[in-house]
Amino acid sequence: MTEYTPITEMGPLDRFTYRGTNWVPVDYDSKEYRFQKETDHRFETRISHAEIRQALKNETASVHYNFHTKTETKLRHLVGDKRVDDFRARDVAIARFHEALILRYEQHCAETGRKLPRSEKLAGLLKKWSLEIQIEAQELTEQDGTKRKTRCDASTSFYNTPSVRSFNRHFREYMSCGRDVRALIYRRNGPGFRNAKVECAESYAIWLEEARNYASRRKPSKAKLLRDVHARIAEENKTRVGKAPLITPGRKRFEALIDAMDEFEVVAGREGLPFARAQFKPKMDSYDSERPGERVEMDDWNADAMTSMQACGFWQALPKALQEYLIENPQRIWFCGAVDTSVNYVLAMKGGRNPSSALIVDTLEMVMTDKTHIAKLVGAKTPWFGVRPEVVYTDNGPTYIADATRDAFLMCKIALTRPPAGQAWKRPFIESLFKTLARDIMMFFDGRTFSNVVEKNDYSAAENAALAVDEFINLVIRAICDIHHNRPSARLNNLTPHEAWVQKTKTYRVRAMPGRHEKRHIFGVTKERVIDSAGVTVHGIPYNSDALQILRRKDGWKKYKVRTHRNDLSAVSVFTGEGWLTVENRISMPTNISLAEWYLAKKDLNRRNGAKSEANLPIMYEAINVMRRAGTSAAMRAGISLHTLRPEEISDATDQLFEGRPFTEEDKFDEVNLHDDEIAYDPLHDGYVGPQGGEFAGPATSEEIQESTTEADTYSDNNDDEPSHFGEIE
């Protein structure tokens, strides 16, 4: 049985508003209505009855009956969309009195059976009817226990009887507006404005000049300016011998000149332009963004590490020598953050020494990455998601208009929008985030500090300062994941940003984040390599394929552009002249090895073998497993440390390190499997920090103690190696 859809009643004199557009019904059949656009009848559309009923039910459409009739049009011109209750009570009472006179006139005509001429003969009846109507009204009010208020100087509380001419005007307006009492309501509030009359142009110019002094930083009062203009005119009149004297203004007229000034100009002159901008700026925190990634805002935040450490209790736990070093060498951090406006979800927070386009590009890559491993690294219990944005709003800083920044957004297929300078309120969510971090979130970490920085008292102050700043960055990221994302918000119907994000990603379709090949193409580092029989060798890893060898046979010993990504060494991209060719590695390297891990593992291999030409893949994997157990690997892949090298820097640093024989498949004589990150125990992860000491390093087994002793003996024999930019492996 098919479902029956009733037809909504509409006609050519009605208005149908659908999705913000006004339409006029023209014709209909059993299936649909035909509409014409109200502003231009050349545009037509057809809407089914089922869609109309559903739109009316969802309140996305409305029907205004008789909208295009003559009476509705005239009434709309007279009173607009005001209701009777929107007018003053006395004006409504007078209108109802005039309506009662009109009804009494129609009743008299019906009783006599003939139309009474609305001429001077009607004057006597109007007086009689007026008295009867008001007496009846007064009796009704006395019965209800109320009495109409009267003026103290009024001799009677009755309304004046209108003249025949006024009655005729009321009758015509009442009938032409469809017998609507609103047409009889008194709509004027006075005699209107008189024509501006300037008695003396010279006097008026002095008045205006003195009135404009009200918008001054001296903040004079209106009374003082009035005294000044009187004194100035009196001084001018002394010199006007034989001329008409200038005129002094009255208080009301002079204050009217001041009140007519632009309010923004007055506040800017008295309080300053920044104060005026802040007071009169629109509050733009209700953008209609529903889908995650629909609107993302990015901005920079300059944080003084020492001040922030003191605010959150981190400073008191640092050694005295480290505190003195930080005082002499202030550590300032530039955070670049990104916020999704649909649920106020922080998509990225990247720290750097200085604002740069490289920091923004790294933040953009962080936005489009699942950051759960970073949340796990800093000890957060809440996962950290990512998305590919549709539009990103930034300011007009030099780092955001740089070519590298615009090219990165272009390659990611993300629209980059920059509101006009000085209008920070058009990016309210990111501005509010930085204020929240500086004011609210950090206080939750009072006394909670990481213990490993405090325990390393035997290191230099400079190294400890770098570690302390890194720990502070971890603290900020953990505050975002576990506090900001789990704080209920009234804007989200008392849901947390994390809950709203999960709910909306299940409801709406979101753009897919780029894969490892696309990230390598967008954020990778480009080198030049020659194709040989082993393919191309980058960082000691051979990459080869049949397509690559065909290219070699075609062009011979020619250098090709090779692009790599710091977090994925399993494949590279080679530019063939017509496009980029993806080439996999030939030593079965998995996809989760970063360049930083590979770099430190090679240094460890050189330390063990004593010769850079030796290559042993199992030892490399063993060193990577050691780093992953210590949590160093996750920190390097996250790239949240300030002293972590940029991808270009570490890529150049590996050129000499991996010179010599590349790794081959035969080197895997003792295969070692890579393990997932097993981050070392940290008391902050459990929300507890005790006194300084080794007892908080977590329980250790006898095998781990023996392993750490053996590794310490091994490393102590090789103290002549050059220091690593990433720190030594412990």
N, C-alpha and C positions, 0 to 999 in steps of 0.2 A: 504494500500500500504506500503510495507516494505521499510525502508530507505536503500539506496545504499551506501556502504562504498567503496571508491576506494582503490586499492591495491598499496601500496608504493613500488616503484622500488628499489630493493636491490639485490646484488649478492654475491657470495663467496669471491670476492676481496674487498668487502666493509666492513666497520666497523659500527656496530650499538651499540651506547651507550645508555643504559637504566638504570636509577636510579643508576648511578655511576659505573655500570659494563659493560665491553666491550664484545660484542657478534659478532659472524660471521654467517651471514645467510647461511643456508645449503639447505633448500628446503621450498616450500610453496604450498598451495592449495587455494581453493576459500574462506577458512575461516580463515586461520592462517599461520604464518611463523614458521619454525623450526630453532632454533639457537643452536650453540655450543659456549661454553665459550672460549674466545680467549686464555686464559692462559692454559686451560686444556680441550681438546676436549671430554673428557669422560662425562662432564656435559652438558646436553641439557635442553632446555626449549621451550615452545610453547607460542606464543603471538598472539592474534587475530588481524586482520587488524584494527578493530575499536579501540582497545586499543592503537595500534601503532599510528594511526592518532591523537587520543586524546593526547597522550604523546608528539608527535611532536608539537601539537598546544599549549600545556601547557609548552613547552620547558623543559620537564623532560627527553627528549630523543633527540638524534641527529644522523644523518647519515653522515659518512665520506666516500665519494666515492673514489674508487681506492686506498684505504689505504694500501692494502696488495700487490700492484703491485711492480715490481722491480724498476721502475723509481721513484715512490713515496717513496719507502723505502730508496733508495740511496739519493734522494734529502733531505729527512728528516734527514739522517745521516750527510749531509754536512751543511745544514743551519738551521736545526731544524724547528721551526714554525715562523721564521722571515719573514716579508713581505719585499718587495723591498724598501719601505720607511724607514725601520729600519736600513738600511746601510747608510754609508756616501755618500753624493751626488757625490763626485769625483769618488769613487769606482763604483757607479752605472753608471756613464757616461762612464767610461772605459769599463765596461761590455757590455753596449749597442754598443759601438764602435766595440768590438770583435764580437758581434752578427751580426752587419751590414756586417762585413767582411765575416762571414759564409754565410749569405743570398746572398751576392754578388757572392760568389763562387758557390752556388747552381744555381743562375740565369745564370751564365756563362756556367755551365754544361748543363742547359736546352736549352740555345740558340745554343750551338754548337752541341748538340745531342750526346755528348759522355762525359764520366766521366774524368775529368782532374786529373791526378795523383797528390797526395799531396806530391810532392818531391821538389827537389831543383829547378825544372823548374817553380814552383809556386811562387818563391821569387819575380820575377819582377812584376807579376800581383798583388801581395799583396801590394807592394809599390805604384803601380798605384791606386789601389782601396782605399788604405788608404788615399792618398792625395785627391781623389775625394770625399770620404765620409766626410772628415773633412772640406773641402771647402764648401760643401753643408750645413753642419751643421753651419758653421760660417756665411754663407749668411742668413740662417734662423734666427739666433740670432740677426744679425744686422737689419733685417726687423722688428723683434719684439721690437727693441730698447734696447736690452740687449746684453752684451758682457761677455764672460767667463773670469773670473779673472785669471791672470797669475802671476807667481812669478817674482820678480823684476830682478832676475839674469837669467831668462830663455830667450833664444834667440828666441823661437817661442812658440806659444800656442798649437801646434799640438801634438798629442800623437805619441809615437814611434811605428813604424811598427813592429809587432811581427815577430819573426823568423818562418820558416816553422815548426820547431819542436814545438814551442809554439802554432802555429795555429792548428796543428794536435791534441795537447792535449786539446785545447779549443773545437775543433770540437767533439772529443769523449765525453767529459763531457756534452756538450750541447745536443747531441743526446741521451746519456744514461739517461739523466734526463728529457726526454720528451720535449725537446726544451724549457726549462725554463731558462730565463735569469739569475735567481739567482745562477745557477751553475757556471756562469762566473764571479761572483762578487769576487773581491779579499778579501780573508778571513783572511789573516795574518796581524798583526800590527807591525811586526818587525822581526828581525832575531831569536827571541826566547831567552830563558835564556841559558847562558853559564854554563858549569859545575862548580859547586862551587869549588873554589880552595883556600886552606888555605896555605898561604906561610909559616906561623910559628904557630904551635899549641899553644905555650906558649903565644905568642902575642895575638892570637885570644881569649884565655881564659881570659886575662886581659880585652880585649875589651868587652866581654860579661858580665863580672863581673861589670864593670863600667856602662854599658848600663842598667843593671837591677836596678841600683840605681835611675833610672828615676822614678820608681814606689815607691817613698818615700814620707813621710809626709812633708819633707822639700821642696818638689816641685822644684827640681833643673831644670834649663833649659838645653836644648841639648848642647848649646854652652859651658856652664860651665862644663858639664860632659866631653865634648871633651877636654877642657883645663886640666881637672883632669887626663884623661887617658894619655895625652901627658906628664904631669908632672910625673906621676907614672912610665911610661916607661923610661923616662929620668933618674929617680932615680934608676930603676932596671939596666939600662945599665952601671951605674957606678961600679956596683959590678960584672959585667960579663966580667972579664978580661980573655982574651984568648978564649972567646966564641963569637959566632955571635950575634950582637946586636938585640934587639927586634924591631919590626916594629911598627910604629905609623900609625893609620888609617887616611884616609881622611875624610872630613866632610860628604860627601854623603854616604860613606860606613858605617860610624859610626851611622849616623841618620837612615840608613836603618835597622841596628840592633835594634834600639829603636822602629822603626815603625813596626817591625815584632813581637813585644811582644803582648801578649793577651790584648785586650782593657779592658776587665773586670779586669784583674790583675793590669793594670796601674791605672784605676780609683779607685779601692779598695785601692791601696797603697798610692795614692796621696790624696784622699778625704775621705777614710774610707770605711769599708765594708758595713755599713747600707746605705750610699749614693750610692754605686755601685749597691746594690740590688734594691734600689728604681729607679735608672736610667735605668737599664737593665731588669727590670721585664716586662713581657708581659702584655699588656692591654687586660684583659679577661672580657669585659663587653658586649659581644655580643653572649651569649649562645643561642643556638637554642631551646628555650622553648616557646611553643605556648599555651599549655593548662594550665589553672589555677591549681596549685597544682603539676605540673610536676616537678618543681625544687624550693625548698624553702631553704633559708639560715638563719641560726641562729647564734647569737653572743651576747657577753656581752658588756656593756658600763658603765664605772665608771663615774658618774656625781657628781661634788661637788655642793650640793644644794644651798649653799650660793652664790657661783660664778654665777651659772645659774640664781638665783633670781635677782641678781644685773644686769645681762645682759638683762633680759626681763622686768625690771621695777617693779618686785614684791617686791624687798627688801625695796624700799623707803616707801611703804605703811605700813610696819610692825611697831609696837610700839618700842620705844627705848629699853625697857627692854628685849623684845624678840630678837632684834638685838644683844644686848650684850650677851644674853645667847647663841645664835647661833655662835657668834664669839668664845666664850669659849668652846663650845661643837659642833664642826663642824659636820654637817649632810651629810654623803656621801651616795649616792644611786647607787646601781647596777641595771641597766636596762638590761633585757634580751629581745631581739626583734627577730622577724621572718618576713622575706620579701619574697613574691612570685616574682620570677624573670621574669615571663611572662609579667607582667604589672607593676612591681615595686610597688606592693600593700602590705602595712604593715598588716600582719595577727595577730600580737600580740605585746604587749609592757607591760612587767611585771616588777615591781620594788621590790627590796629587799635590806636588810641591807648588805648581803654578797653573793657572788656567791656560789651557791650550786646546787647539783643535784635536790633538791626539787624545787628550783626556775625554773630550766629548765623543769621539769615535769609539773609544773603549767603553764608555757608558752606554752608547747605543748598542754595541755588541752584547753588553751585559743585560740590557733590556730584553733582547731576543734570545736569551739563554735560560734554561732551567737552572736555578741557582740553589737547589736543595743541597748540593755538596758544600756550598759556601755556608749555608745555615748550619749544616752539620759541623763544619770546621770551627765556627765560633761558639758552638754549644747550644744553638737554638733548637727548640723542640718543634717549631712550626716550619713546614716546607716553604720554599720561596720559588714562585712560579715566574714565567716570562711569557711574552706575547710579541707578535710583530705589529707595531702600531699602524694606524691608518694616517693620522695627522699628528705632528709634534709641534707644539707651540714653544718658542724660545724668545729671548730678548734680542736686542740688536747689537750685542757685544761683538768685538772683532773676532773672537774665537768661533762665533756662530755663523758669521758671514764669510769665513775663510773658505777657500776653494776646496780644501780637503774635507771640511765638514759637509759642504753642500754635495760633493761627489759621493760621500758615504751614504747620505740620505737618498740620493738619486739611485745608487746601485741597489739599495734596500727596497726601492719602490715605496718610499714613505714621503708623504707631503710635508714640507717644512714651512711653517708659517711664523712670521715674526710680527707681532703687534707693534704699533708705533712706540717710539722711545718715550719713557716717562709714564707709561700706563701699565704699571705693574699689576693693577687690579684685574687686568684681562688675563692674568695667569695666577689666579688666587690660590689654587691648590698647592702648587709648589712653594709659593711664598709662605703659606700657612704651615707647610711641613717643616721648613727650616725654623720657624718660630716655635713650633711644638718641640722639635728636637732640642733647641737651646733652652727652653723654659720648663717643659713638663717631663719629657721622657727621661732625661739624664738624672733627675732626682731619684728615680727608682733604683739607681745603682749606688746609692750612698754606702760606702764601706765595702762594696763588692769589687775586688780587684783580682786580676790574674796573678798567680803566684810565681810563675816562671821568671818574670822580669825581676822581681824582688830578690829571688834566690840567686841570681847570677851576679853576685857582688864582685867576683874576680875579673869581670870583663871591664873594658875601658868605658869611660863615661859616654863617649860618642856612640859606641855600639849599643850601649844600654838605652841611650836616647832614641835611637832608631827603633829598638825593640819596644820601648814604651809607647811611642807613637803608633806602631803597628797594633799593639794591644788596645789602644784607645779606638782605633778604627774598627777592630773586632767588636768592641763594646757598643759602638754606634750601630753596627749592622745587627748585632743581637737585639738591641733595643727596638729596632725596626721590626724584626721578625716576630719577637715574642711579646712586645708591648703594643706597638702601634697597630700591627695587623690583628691583634686580639682585643682591641678596645672597642666596645659597642658604641655605635654612632646613631644619633637621632635621625640624621639624614638618610641612613640606611635602614630605617624602621627597627632600630635597636639591634641590628646585626653588626658583627665585626667585619672589617674589610676582608679578612680571610674567608669568612663564611659567605659573604656577598660575592666574592670572586668565584668561589667554587660553585655557588648557585647560579650565577649568571653565565659562567662558561658551559654549564649544562643546558641552559635555556637558549642562549644565542650562539650563533656561529662566529668563531674568531679566526683571524688570519693565522696561517701556519707559520711557525718559526723557521728560519732558514736552517737547512741541514749542513753537515760538515763540509760538503763540497761547495755550497753556495757561500758559506762563511769564509772559506779559503779564498774564494774568488773576490770577496768584498774586502775582507780585513787582513788578507795575507800579505807576506813580504816577498818581493820579487828579486830574484837573482838571475844571473846568466850562467848557463852551463853548456858544455859540449856533449853531444850524444856519442857514446862509444859503444863497444860491444856489450857492456853491462848496462846500457841505458844512460841515465843521468844519476850522478851521485851527489846527494845533498846531506850534510851532517854525517857523512860516513855510511849512509843508508842508500843502497842501490834501488832505483825505480826503473822498471823496464816493462815493455809490452810490444806486441807485434806491430801495432800502429806506430810506435816510436821508432822501431827499427826500419820500417818502411820510409819514414821521414828521414832517417839517417842515410839510407841508400839513395835517396833523392837529392839531398842537399849536401851530403858529406860532412866535413868538420866545420860546422857552422854553429855559432852560439845561439842558444834559444833562451827566451825568458821562462824561468821556472818560478812558480809561486807556491809558497808553503804557509801553513798556519801553525802558530805556536802551540796550540792545544791538540793537534792531530798530525802525527808524523806518518800515518799509515799510507798516505797518498799525497801526490803533488799534482799541480796543473802545469802543463807545458803549452806555450803559445806556438801554434803551428803556422801562424801567418793568416789563417782563415778563422781561427777560433782557439779556444782553450781545450786541451786534451787531458783527461784525468788518467793518471798513471799510478798503479798500486805498487807497493814495495815488494821486494823479492825475498825477504827474510821472515815472512809471516809475522810481522809486527802488528800487534792489536791496535785498535783505534783509540785507546784511552791513554796513550803515552804522550806527554807534553814535551816541548823542546827543553824546558828547564829541567825536567827529570832526566832527560837524555844527556844534557850537558853535565850535570853533577855526577851522573853514573859514569860517564867517560872519565872524568877527573878521578873518581875513585878507582877506576880500572887502571889508569896510569900510575896512581899511587901504589897499587898492589903489584903491578908488573914491573914498574920502573922503566918502561920503554913505551913511547907513544905509538910505535908501529905495531904493537901487539893488539889483537882484537879478539875479545872473548865475550860472546853474546850472553852465555849463562851468568857470568859475573856481573854484566850490566844489569840484567833482570834482577839478580840478587840484591844489588845496590838499590835499585828502584823499590824493591819490597821493603828494604830497611827504612827508606825515606817515607814510604806510605804508612808504616807502622808508627813512625814518629810524628806523622801529621804534616811533615814538611812538603810532601808532594801535593797535598790538597791546597796548601797555602800558595804554592807556586802556580797551580792551575787556576786558582781563584783570582790571582793577580791583584789582591787587595792591599798588599804591602807597598809602602812608599819607596822602599829601597829595592824593589824588584825592577830588573832591567826591562826596558821597552822591547817589543818583539824585534825591532830593527837592530837594537844594540846587542842583544844576545845572539841574534842571527849572525852578525858580523864577528862576534867573539868566538863563535864555533868554527870559523873558517880554518884557523891554524890548528885548533885542537883536534879536528878530525882529518888532518892531512895524513896521507899514507894509504895503506891497504884498507879498502872498505869492508864492512861486515858482509859475510856471505852465509849461505845456508849451511855450509859444512862446519861452521863454527859452533853449531848447536849440538855438540856431542853429548853434553849433559843438560838436558832441557830443564829449565826452571819456569814454573808457571807464575804469572803475575797475580797478585792478590789485590782485592779491593782495599780501599783506605781503611786502616784501623787506627784511628786517631788516638794519640796518647791521652792518658787520664789527666783531666784538668779539674780542680775543685770547683771552679766557677760554673762548670757545666751542671753540677749538682746544686748550685745555689749556695755553696758554703765555702768560705775562705777562713782559714785559721791563722795562727802565728806563723812567722817565717820559719821554714825548716823543711827537711826532706821527708818528714813523715806524711806529707800531703801529696806525695808523688804517686800515690796509689799502691796497692799491693803488688809486689814483684815476686815472681817464682825464682827458684834457684837456677833454672836454666837461663832465664833472662839476665840474672845477675852475672852468671858466668859468661854469657854472650857479650854483655856490655864491657866486662873486664877484658875479654879477648880483643874486642874491637878497639878499646882504649890503648892496649899495648901495641896493636898494629899501627894505629895512627900516630902514636908517639914516636915511632921510628922514622917518620917521614915529615919532618917539620920544615923542610926547605922548599916545599911546594908553594907556588904562588897562591895567595888567598882567593877564595871564590867570592864572587859578587853576591852569591846567595847564602853565604855562611857555610860552615863545615858540617858534614854529616856526623851526627853523634850516635 
